[in-house]
Amino acid sequence: MARSRRTAGNPLGGRHRHRHRHRTATSLCAALVAASLAVAVPAGPAAAAVRHRPAAPVAGASAAPGFRLADIPMKDGTVLKADVFTPAPGTPGADRTGHYPLVVQPASWGQNDLEYVAQGRQLAAAGYVAVTYTVRGFWGSGGRIDVAGPTDVSDISAVIDWSLAHTPGDPSRVGMVGLSLGGGLTLLGAAFDPRVKAVASLSGWADLADSLYSGRTRHVQAAGLLAAIQTPTGRRSPEFSRTLADLFADRDMPRVVQWAHTRSPATYVDRINAHGTAVFLANAWGDSIFNPGQMTSFYQRLTGPKRLELRPGDHATQELTSLLGLPNATWTSARQWLDRHLKGSGGAGGADGGVQLTVRPGGGEERYPNWRAVSSRTEHLKLGSPDAGGTGTLGGPAGTDPGGAGWWRRVSGGTDSGADGGIAELSGALDQVVGLPPTVVVPLLSRSAAAVWQSTPYRSAQHLRGAARLHTAVTASAPQGTAFAYLYDVNALGVGKLIAHAPQSWTGKQPGRAFPLDVTLFPTAYDLPAGHRFALVVDTADPLYGGRTPRGSSVAFGAPADGPAELALPVR
């Protein structure tokens, strides 16, 4: 984690004193940054009082990019800490007046402006002005954490204003790049500042409500991780503190959802479309904080230039090597996108309208013109009675429903069966690095806690592309509860690797009366090898989430009134 090198200006004292550094620490850290950039750093932050006058291009110049620290004042007087990278004189990319494309980079959650030193240097060397800033409430920047709220959005425009006034940035060629929190802010910048012509959102979010509360289920492990990262590096606003407390307590959730909606780029997609902003989205299949489902939905709603890339990994893990200045496929694609839409150049990663998928577990890459082209057909697997399509019956002894029709599987509510979605930030990373997603031995899963269904082995490989959907019915002894659906790739030994999962909660249901339940699993691109089988597991407890099924209650899954229960698989 990056370390701050400047003071916030308003010492908080006590437990917050470690966040603030005096000028000795400031100078030391600045010197370290200067060494890494191999350029001279001014003794203090630069804040020009008049508009920057770009120098005339000098042919053949080969000097290193310029770098300086800056204090950027916001409209309310809050000061944000920033790094400014400028091309050396003569660097290609300037217009006839000496102005270069401007790229603004908000730091990610819990990080500061030093996070993008490597990218800033690369951008400046490639003919961009790059301004990276620490988002308000974190590290040396003033104010309180707004979590991409109205104040953070206003700050984006203020940073652009300052950058255009104090750097050789071109007002007609403004772009944004961000990771995590910065990724969400880039999309909000596209919605609220029409000067932003192109954005690259890396491991960001489109729908914060869906990220924290998909399937009407609280993502408590992800929220806890974000809170843990924030605690030593930032200062919560009262609104954020209340929202986080309500989320953990499952209290006043309509207000929490509304709070998240106001911070969701998907809420303002019409603004982005009206501006015609070019939008690049890159996320991970196993992102445990911002699930890929809300990103694929957002991508489909965009009408301007757009591109979506999805790879194995967890939150921000696929971009990690780029922060060290190492080759990185995601960062390369983001750079190509900026080149295309701010410079009129760029490679394959700059192509508009496309979808690029890295397939699990083999790592092959596939390209499609749009998301709808990703799957070519849907295979409907009927649950409960074998048929020629290779489906199998639900595991364990079957019962009957109150009406005496169809199959039913009754489980003990609120009990973990052994199947789960993994560990936030870790499981997806293991899948990315060593091809090891959450794994279970299917025959050993508790049949008293889960309904388990398996297909017969497939003679040929099955190519799953998109989001699988479960349609079933539930009869519960309590009015509220949560179902967790897991899809596994099972080998001949019964070892199952998690392909996808998702939660779905319900409230206000009449105990003992059946109701339909649909669960849309998070999307993926997965190749099931020949000889393997699919396994569907449905239970009522998962450590990743805040489930609502009372422990010891009874929950039965079975055939809905409108036909057999089924698993719909989008395949190629």
For each residue, the residues with C-beta under 8 A, 3 or more apart:
1: 110 111 233
2: 111 112 114 115
3: 29 112 114
4: 19 20 21 29 81 112 134 139 140
5: 21 25 26 28 29 30 33 114 140
6: 21 26 45 69 81 140
7: 11 20 21 22 26 140
8: 11 12 19 20 139 140 141 142
9: 79 142
10: 142
11: 7 8 16 17 20
12: 8 16 17 19 20 235
13: 16 17
14: 17
15: 18
16: 11 12 13 19 20 235
17: 11 12 13 14 20
18: 15 232
19: 4 8 12 16 139 140 232 233 235
20: 4 7 8 11 12 16 17 140
21: 4 5 6 7 24 25 26 29 140
22: 7 25 26
23: 26 27
24: 21 27 28
25: 5 21 22 28 29
26: 5 6 7 21 22 23 29 30
27: 23 24 30 31 43
28: 5 24 25 31 32
29: 3 4 5 21 25 26 32 33 114
30: 5 26 27 33 34 41 69
31: 27 28 34 35 41
32: 28 29 35 36
33: 5 29 30 36 37 41 67 83 114 117
34: 30 31 37 38 39 40 41 67
35: 31 32 38
36: 32 33 117
37: 33 34 41 64 65 67 117 121
38: 34 35 64
39: 34 64 65 66 67
40: 34
41: 30 31 33 34 37 67 68 69
42: 45 46 68 69
43: 27
44: 69
45: 6 42 68 69 70 71
46: 42 68 69 70 84 166
47: 70 71 166
48: 51 52 165 166
49:
50:
51: 48 165 166
52: 48 165 166 167 168
53:
54: 94 97 98 99 168
55: 58 89 98 168
56: 89 98
57: 89 90 94 98
58: 55 61 89 90
59: 90
60: 90
61: 58 88 89 90 91
62: 88 90
63: 88 89 90
64: 37 38 39 88
65: 37 39 85 86 87 88 91 121 124 125
66: 39 84 85 86 87 88 124
67: 33 34 37 39 41 83 84 85 86 120 121 124
68: 41 42 45 46 83 84
69: 6 30 41 42 44 45 46 81 82 83 84
70: 45 46 47 81 82 83 84 131 162 166
71: 45 47 79 80 81 82
72: 79 80 81 82 133 158 159 162
73: 77 78 79 158 162
74: 77 78 79 80 136 143 154 155 158
75: 154 158
76: 143 151
77: 73 74
78: 73 74 136 141 142 143 155
79: 9 71 72 73 74 141 142
80: 71 72 74 133 134 135 136 141 142 155 159
81: 4 6 69 70 71 72 112 113 133 134 139 140 141
82: 69 70 71 72 113 131 132 133 134 159
83: 33 67 68 69 70 113 114 116 117 120 130 131 132 133
84: 46 66 67 68 69 70 129 130 131 163 166 167
85: 65 66 67 120 121 123 124 128 129 130 131 132
86: 65 66 67 100 124 129 167 168
87: 65 66 91 93 94 100 124 125 127 128 129 168
88: 61 62 63 64 65 66 91 124 125
89: 55 56 57 58 61 63
90: 57 58 59 60 61 62 63
91: 61 65 87 88 94 100 124 125 126 127
92: 127
93: 87 100 101 126 127 128 343
94: 54 57 87 91 97 98 99 100 127 168
95: 98 99 100 170
96:
97: 54 94
98: 54 55 56 57 94 95 168
99: 54 94 95 168 169 170 173
100: 86 87 91 93 94 95 127 128 129 168 169 170 173
101: 93 127 128 129 169 170 173 174 175 338 342 343
102: 128 129 130 131 160 163 164 167 169 170 171 173 174 175
103: 123 128 129 130 131 174 175 176 177 338 342
104: 131 132 133 156 159 160 163 174 175 176 177 189
105: 116 119 120 130 131 132 133 176 177 178 182
106: 132 133 135 156 176 178 181 182 185 186
107: 111 112 113 115 116 132 133 134 135 138 181 182
108: 111 115 178 179 180 181 182 183 316
109: 180 181 226 229 230
110: 1 138 229 230 233 234
111: 1 2 107 108 114 115 134 138 139 233
112: 2 3 4 81 107 115 134 138 139 140 141 233
113: 81 82 83 107 116 132 133 134
114: 2 3 5 29 33 83 111 117
115: 2 107 108 111 112 132 179 323
116: 83 105 107 113 119 120 130 132 323
117: 33 36 37 83 114 120 121 132
118: 121 122 322 323 324 325
119: 105 116 122 123 130 177 322 323 325 331
120: 67 83 85 105 116 117 123 124 130 132
121: 37 65 67 85 117 118 124 125 325
122: 118 119 125 126 325 335
123: 85 103 119 120 126 128 130 335
124: 65 66 67 85 86 87 88 91 120 121 127 128 129 130
125: 65 87 88 91 121 122
126: 91 93 122 123 335 339
127: 87 91 92 93 94 100 101 124 343
128: 85 87 93 100 101 102 103 123 124 338 342
129: 84 85 86 87 100 101 102 103 124 163 167 168 169
130: 83 84 85 102 103 105 116 119 120 123 124
131: 70 82 83 84 85 102 103 104 105 159 162 163 167 169
132: 82 83 85 104 105 106 107 113 115 116 117 120
133: 72 80 81 82 83 104 105 106 107 113 141 159
134: 4 80 81 82 107 111 112 113 138 139 140 141
135: 80 106 107 138 141 145 152 155 181 182 185
136: 74 78 80 141 142 143 144 145 146 151 152 155
137: 141 143 144 145 146 234 235 236 237
138: 107 110 111 112 134 135 141 145 230 233 234 235
139: 4 8 19 81 111 112 134 233 234
140: 4 5 6 7 8 19 20 21 81 112 134
141: 8 78 79 80 81 112 133 134 135 136 137 138
142: 8 9 10 78 79 80 136
143: 74 76 78 136 137 146 151 235
144: 136 137 235 236 237 238 240
145: 135 136 137 138 230 234 235 236 237 240
146: 136 137 143 149 150 151 152 237 240
147: 152 181 240 243 263
148: 152 153 181 184 185 188 208 263
149: 146 152 153 239 262 263
150: 146 153 154 262
151: 76 136 143 146 154 155
152: 135 136 146 147 148 149 155 156 185 188
153: 148 149 150 156 157 185 188 189 192
154: 74 75 150 151 157 158
155: 74 78 80 135 136 151 152 158 159
156: 104 106 152 153 159 160 176 185 188 189 192 193
157: 153 154 160 161 189 192 193
158: 72 73 74 75 154 155 161 162
159: 72 80 82 104 131 133 155 156 162 163
160: 102 104 156 157 163 164 174 193 195 196
161: 157 158 164 165
162: 70 72 73 131 158 159 165 166
163: 84 102 104 129 131 159 160 166 167 169
164: 102 160 161 167 169 171 174
165: 48 51 52 161 162
166: 46 47 48 51 52 70 84 162 163
167: 52 84 86 102 129 131 163 164
168: 52 54 55 86 87 94 98 99 100 129
169: 99 100 101 102 129 131 163 164 174
170: 95 99 100 101 102 173 174
171: 102 164 174 195
172: 197
173: 99 100 101 102 170 197 342 343
174: 101 102 103 104 160 164 169 170 171 195 196 197 342
175: 101 102 103 104 196 197 198 199 200 338 341 342
176: 103 104 105 106 156 185 186 189 190 196 198 199 200
177: 103 104 105 119 182 186 199 200 202 334 338
178: 105 106 108 181 182 183 184 185 186 199 200 201 202 204
179: 108 115 182 183 202 203 204 316 319
180: 108 109 183 184 202 203 204 289 315 316
181: 106 107 108 109 135 147 148 178 184 185 204
182: 105 106 107 108 135 177 178 179 185 186 202 204
183: 108 178 179 180 186 187 201 202 203 204 205
184: 148 178 180 181 187 188 201 204 205 206 208 263 265
185: 106 135 148 152 153 156 176 178 181 182 188 189 204
186: 106 176 177 178 182 183 189 190 196 199 200 201 204
187: 183 184 190 191 199 201 204 206 265 272 279
188: 148 152 153 156 184 185 191 192 263 265 268
189: 104 153 156 157 176 185 186 192 193 196 199
190: 176 186 187 193 196 199 265 271 272 275 277 279
191: 187 188 265 268 269 271 272 275
192: 153 156 157 188 189 268 271
193: 156 157 160 189 190 196
194: 275
195: 160 171 174
196: 160 174 175 176 186 189 190 193 199 275 277
197: 172 173 174 175 277 278 341 342
198: 175 176 277 278 279 280 305 337 338 340 341 342
199: 175 176 177 178 186 187 189 190 196 277 278 279 280
200: 175 176 177 178 186 280 282 334 337 338
201: 178 183 184 186 187 204 279 280 281 282
202: 177 178 179 180 182 183 282 283 316 319 330 331 334
203: 179 180 183 282 283 284 287 290 315 316 318 319
204: 178 179 180 181 182 183 184 185 186 187 201 281 283 290
205: 183 184 208 211 264 265 289 290 294 295
206: 184 187 264 265 266 281 294 295 297 298
207: 210 211 260 264 265 266 267 294 297 298
208: 148 184 205 211 212 260 261 263 264
209: 212 213 257 260 261 264
210: 207 213 214 264 291 293 294
211: 205 207 208 214 219 222 260 289 290 291 294
212: 208 209 218 219 222 223 247 256 260
213: 209 210 216 217 218 219 247 253 256 257 260
214: 210 211 217 219 291 293 294 502 503
215: 482 502 503 504 505 519
216: 213 504 505 506 507
217: 213 214 482 503 504 505 545 546 547 548
218: 212 213 223 247 248 250 253 545 546
219: 211 212 213 214 222 223 288 289 544 545 546
220: 223 224 247 248 544 545 546
221: 224 225 288 423 424 543 544 545
222: 211 212 219 225 226 288 289 424 544
223: 212 218 219 220 226 227 244 247 248
224: 220 221 227 228 248 424
225: 221 222 228 229 289 424 425
226: 109 222 223 229 230 289
227: 223 224 230 231 244
228: 224 225 231
229: 109 110 225 226 233
230: 109 110 138 145 226 227 233 234 236
231: 227 228 234
232: 18 19
233: 1 19 110 111 112 138 139 229 230
234: 110 137 138 139 145 230 231
235: 12 16 19 137 138 143 144 145
236: 137 144 145 230 240 241 244
237: 137 144 145 146 240 241
238: 144 241 242
239: 149 242 243 259
240: 144 145 146 147 236 237 243 244
241: 236 237 238 244 245
242: 238 239 245 246
243: 147 239 240 246 247 255 256 259
244: 223 227 236 240 241 247 248
245: 241 242 248 249 251
246: 242 243 249 251 252 253 255 256
247: 212 213 218 220 223 243 244 250 253 256
248: 218 220 223 224 244 245 546
249: 245 246
250: 218 247 253 546 548
251: 245 246
252: 246 255 256
253: 213 218 246 247 250 256 257
254: 257 258
255: 243 246 252 258 259
256: 212 213 243 246 247 252 253 259 260
257: 209 213 253 254 260 261
258: 254 255 261 262
259: 239 243 255 256 262 263
260: 207 208 209 211 212 213 256 257 263 264
261: 208 209 257 258 264 267
262: 149 150 258 259 267
263: 147 148 149 184 188 208 259 260
264: 205 206 207 208 209 210 260 261 267 268
265: 184 187 188 190 191 205 206 207 268 269 272 298
266: 206 207 269 294 297 298 301
267: 207 261 262 264
268: 188 191 192 264 265 271 272
269: 191 265 266 272 273 298 301 302
270: 273 274
271: 190 191 192 268 274 275
272: 187 190 191 265 268 269 275 277 279 302 304
273: 269 270 276 301 302 303 304
274: 270 271
275: 190 191 194 196 271 272 304
276: 273 304 305
277: 190 196 197 198 199 272 304 305
278: 197 198 199 304 305 306 337 340 341 352
279: 187 190 198 199 201 272 302 304 305 306 307
280: 198 199 200 201 306 307 309 333 334 337
281: 201 204 206 295 298 299 306 307 308 309
282: 200 201 202 203 308 309 310 311 318 319 330 333 334
283: 202 203 204 287 290 292 295 309 310
284: 203 287 292 310 311 312 313 314 315 317 318 428 432
285: 292 310 311 312 313 360 428 431 522 523 524 525
286: 312 313 314 422 427 428 429 431 432 437
287: 203 283 284 290 291 292 313 314 315 428
288: 219 221 222 291 314 315 421 422 423 424 425 427 428 544
289: 180 205 211 219 222 225 226 315 424 425
290: 203 204 205 211 283 287 294 295 315
291: 210 211 214 287 288 294 295 522
292: 283 284 285 287 295 296 310 522 523 524
293: 210 214 296 297 467 502 520 522 523
294: 205 206 207 210 211 214 266 290 291 297 298
295: 205 206 281 283 290 291 292 298 299 308 310
296: 292 293 299 300 308 310 371 467 523
297: 206 207 266 293 294 300 301
298: 206 207 265 266 269 281 294 295 301 302
299: 281 295 296 302 306 308 355 371
300: 296 297 370 371 372
301: 266 269 273 297 298
302: 269 272 273 279 298 299 306
303: 273
304: 272 273 275 276 277 278 279
305: 198 276 277 278 279 341 352 353
306: 278 279 280 281 299 302 352 353
307: 279 280 281 333 337 349 350 351 352 353 354 355 356
308: 281 282 295 296 299 354 355 356 371
309: 280 281 282 283 330 333 349 355 356 357
310: 282 283 284 285 292 295 296 355 356 357 358 523 525
311: 282 284 285 318 329 330 357 358 432
312: 284 285 286 318 358 360 361 363 428 431 432 435
313: 284 285 286 287 317 318 428 429 431 432
314: 284 286 287 288 317 424 425 426 427 428 429 431 432
315: 180 203 284 287 288 289 290 424 425 428
316: 108 179 180 202 203 319 320
317: 284 313 314 320 425 428 429 432
318: 203 282 284 311 312 313 328 329 330 432
319: 179 202 203 282 316 322 323 328 330 331
320: 316 317 323 324 328
321: 324 326 327 328
322: 118 119 319 325 326 328 330 331
323: 115 116 118 119 319 320
324: 118 320 321
325: 118 119 121 122 322
326: 321 322
327: 321 332
328: 318 319 320 321 322 331 332
329: 311 318 332 333
330: 202 282 309 311 318 319 322 333 334
331: 119 202 319 322 328 334 335
332: 327 328 329 335 336 349
333: 280 282 307 309 329 330 336 337 349 350 356
334: 177 200 202 280 282 330 331 337 338 349
335: 122 123 126 331 332 338 339 349
336: 332 333 339 340 346 347 348 349 350
337: 198 200 278 280 307 333 334 340 341 346 349 350
338: 101 103 128 175 177 198 200 334 335 341 342 343 346
339: 126 335 336 342 343 345 346 347 350
340: 198 278 336 337 343 344 345 346 350 351 352
341: 175 197 198 278 305 337 338 346 350
342: 101 103 128 173 174 175 197 198 338 339
343: 93 101 127 173 338 339 340 346
344: 340
345: 339 340 350
346: 336 337 338 339 340 341 343 349 350
347: 336 339 350
348: 336 351
349: 307 309 332 333 334 335 336 337 346
350: 307 333 336 337 339 340 341 345 346 347
351: 307 340 348 354
352: 278 305 306 307 340
353: 305 306 307 369 370
354: 307 308 351 367 368 369 370
355: 299 307 308 309 310 367 368 369 370 371 373 374
356: 307 308 309 310 333 365 366 367 368
357: 309 310 311 365 366 367 368 374 465 525
358: 310 311 312 363 364 365 525
359: 362 363 364 365 366 525 526 527
360: 285 312 363 431 435 437 499 524 525 526 527
361: 312 431 435 497 526 527
362: 359 527
363: 312 358 359 360
364: 358 359 527
365: 356 357 358 359
366: 356 357 359 525
367: 354 355 356 357
368: 354 355 356 357 371 373 374
369: 353 354 355 373
370: 300 353 354 355 373
371: 296 299 300 308 355 368 374
372: 300
373: 355 368 369 370
374: 355 357 368 371 465 466 525 570 572
375: 378 465 466 570 571 572
376: 571 572
377: 570 571 572
378: 375 568 569 570 571
379: 389 568 569 571
380: 566 567 568 569
381: 389 390 391 455 534 566 567 568 569
382: 385 387 389 391 564 565 566
383: 391 394 407 453 472 536 559 564 565 566 567
384: 393 394 406 407 558 559 564 565
385: 382 391 393 407 564
386: 391 392 393 456
387: 382 390 391
388:
389: 379 381 382
390: 381 387 455 456 458
391: 381 382 383 385 386 387 455 456
392: 386 453 454 455 456
393: 384 385 386 398 407 453
394: 383 384 398 407 409 451 452 453 557
395: 447 451 452 453 454
396: 409 447 451 452
397:
398: 393 394 407 408 409
399: 407 408 409 410 556
400: 404 405 406 407 408
401: 404 405 406 408 473 475 514 556 558 559
402: 475 512 514
403: 514
404: 400 401
405: 400 401 559
406: 384 400 401 558 559 564
407: 383 384 385 393 394 398 399 400 558 559 565
408: 398 399 400 401 475 556 557 558 559
409: 394 396 398 399 451 556 557 558
410: 399 554 555 556
411: 415 417 448 449 450 451 539 540 554 555 556 557
412: 415 448 449 552 553 554 555
413: 476 477 478 481 540 549 550 551 552 553 554 555
414: 540 541 547 549 550 551 552 553
415: 411 412 446 448 449 539 540 541 551
416: 420 449 539 541 542 543
417: 411 445 446 449 450 537 539 541
418: 440 444 445 446 449 450
419: 440 445 450 484 486 488 537 539 542
420: 416 438 484 486 542 543 544
421: 288 427 438 484 486 498 501 542 544 545
422: 286 288 426 427 428 437 438 498 544
423: 221 288 426 427 543 544
424: 221 222 224 225 288 289 314 315 427 544
425: 225 288 289 314 315 317 428 429
426: 314 422 423 429 430
427: 286 288 314 421 422 423 424 430 431 437 438 498
428: 284 285 286 287 288 312 313 314 315 317 422 425 431 432 437
429: 286 313 314 317 425 426 432 433
430: 426 427 433 434 436 437
431: 285 286 312 313 314 360 361 427 428 434 435 436 437
432: 284 286 311 312 313 314 317 318 428 429
433: 429 430
434: 430 431
435: 312 360 361 431
436: 430 431 439 497
437: 286 360 422 427 428 430 431 497 498 499
438: 420 421 422 427 497 498
439: 436 495 496 497 498
440: 418 419 444 445 488 495 496 498 537
441: 444 445 494 495 496
442: 445 452 454 488 490 494 495 496 535 537
443: 494
444: 418 440 441 494
445: 417 418 419 440 441 442 449 450 452 537
446: 415 417 418 449 450
447: 395 396 450 452
448: 411 412 415
449: 411 412 415 416 417 418 445 446 539 540 541
450: 411 417 418 419 445 446 447 537 538 539
451: 394 395 396 409 411 537 538 539 557
452: 394 395 396 442 445 447 535 536 537
453: 383 392 393 394 395 535 536 537 567
454: 392 395 442 490 533 534 535 536
455: 381 390 391 392 458 533 534 535
456: 386 390 391 392 533
457: 492 531 532 533
458: 390 455 461 462 528 530 531 532 533
459: 530 531
460: 530
461: 458 527 528 529 530
462: 458 527 528 534 569 571
463: 526 527 528 571 572
464: 468 499 524 525 526 527 528 569 570 571
465: 357 374 375 525 570 571 572
466: 374 375 523 524 570
467: 293 296 500 520 521 522 523 524 570
468: 464 487 499 500 520 521 567 568 569 570
469: 518 519 520 521 567 568
470: 485 517 518 519 521 536 538 565 566 567 568
471: 516 517 518 560 565 566 567 568
472: 383 516 517 538 557 558 559 560 565
473: 401 514 515 516 517 557 558 559 560 561 565
474: 481 483 506 509 514 515 516 517 555 556 557
475: 401 402 408 512 513 514 515 555 556 558
476: 413 479 481 509 511 549 553 554 555 556
477: 413 511 512 553 554 555
478: 413 481 511 549 550 553
479: 476 507 508 509 510 511
480: 505 506 507 508 509 548 549 550
481: 413 474 476 478 505 506 509 540 547 548 549 550 553 555
482: 215 217 503 504 505 506 540 541 545 547 548 549
483: 474 503 504 505 517 519 538 539 540 555 557
484: 419 420 421 501 502 503 504 538 539 540 541 542 545 547
485: 470 501 502 503 504 519 521 536 537 538
486: 419 420 421 498 500 501 536 537 538 539
487: 468 498 499 500 501 521 534 535 536 567
488: 419 440 442 496 497 498 499 534 535 536 537
489: 496 497 499 526 528 529 532 534
490: 442 454 494 495 496 532 533 534 535
491: 494 495 496 529 531 532
492: 457 531 532
493:
494: 441 442 443 444 490 491
495: 439 440 441 442 490 491
496: 439 440 441 442 488 489 490 491 535
497: 361 436 437 438 439 488 489
498: 421 422 427 437 438 439 440 486 487 488 501
499: 360 437 464 468 487 488 489 524 526 528 534
500: 467 468 486 487 521 522 523 524 526
501: 421 484 485 486 487 498 521 522
502: 214 215 293 484 485 519 520 521 522
503: 214 215 217 482 483 484 485 519 542 545 547
504: 215 216 217 482 483 484 485 517 518 519
505: 215 216 217 480 481 482 483 547 548
506: 216 474 480 481 482 509 515 517 548
507: 216 479 480 548
508: 479 480
509: 474 476 479 480 481 506 513 515
510: 479 513
511: 476 477 478 479
512: 402 475 477
513: 475 509 510
514: 401 402 403 473 474 475 558 560 561
515: 473 474 475 506 509
516: 471 472 473 474 560 561 562
517: 470 471 472 473 474 483 504 506 557 560
518: 469 470 471 504
519: 215 469 470 483 485 502 503 504
520: 293 467 468 469 502
521: 467 468 469 470 485 487 500 501 502
522: 285 291 292 293 467 500 501 502
523: 285 292 293 296 310 466 467 500
524: 285 292 360 464 466 467 499 500
525: 285 310 357 358 359 360 366 374 464 465
526: 359 360 361 463 464 489 499 500
527: 359 360 361 362 364 461 462 463 464
528: 458 461 462 463 464 489 499 532 534
529: 461 489 491 532
530: 458 459 460 461
531: 457 458 459 491 492
532: 457 458 489 490 491 492 528 529
533: 454 455 456 457 458 490
534: 381 454 455 462 487 488 489 490 499 528 567 569
535: 442 452 453 454 455 487 488 490 496
536: 383 452 453 454 470 485 486 487 488 567
537: 417 419 440 442 445 450 451 452 453 485 486 488
538: 450 451 470 472 483 484 485 486 557
539: 411 415 416 417 419 449 450 451 483 484 486 542
540: 411 413 414 415 449 481 482 483 484 547 549 555
541: 414 415 416 417 449 482 484 547 549
542: 416 419 420 421 484 503 539 545 547
543: 221 416 420 423
544: 219 220 221 222 288 420 421 422 423 424
545: 217 218 219 220 221 421 482 484 503 542
546: 217 218 219 220 248 250
547: 217 414 481 482 484 503 505 540 541 542
548: 217 250 480 481 482 505 506 507
549: 413 414 476 478 480 481 482 540 541 553 555
550: 413 414 478 480 481 553
551: 413 414 415
552: 412 413 414
553: 412 413 414 476 477 478 481 549 550
554: 410 411 412 413 476 477
555: 410 411 412 413 474 475 476 477 481 483 540 549
556: 399 401 408 409 410 411 474 475 476
557: 394 408 409 411 451 472 473 474 483 517 538 565
558: 384 401 406 407 408 409 472 473 475 514 565
559: 383 384 401 405 406 407 408 472 473 563 564 565
560: 471 472 473 514 516 517 563 565
561: 473 514 516
562: 516
563: 559 560 566
564: 382 383 384 385 406 559
565: 382 383 384 407 470 471 472 473 557 558 559 560
566: 380 381 382 383 470 471 563
567: 380 381 383 453 468 469 470 471 487 534 536
568: 378 379 380 381 468 469 470 471
569: 378 379 380 381 462 464 468 534
570: 374 375 377 378 464 465 466 467 468
571: 375 376 377 378 379 462 463 464 465
572: 374 375 376 377 463 465
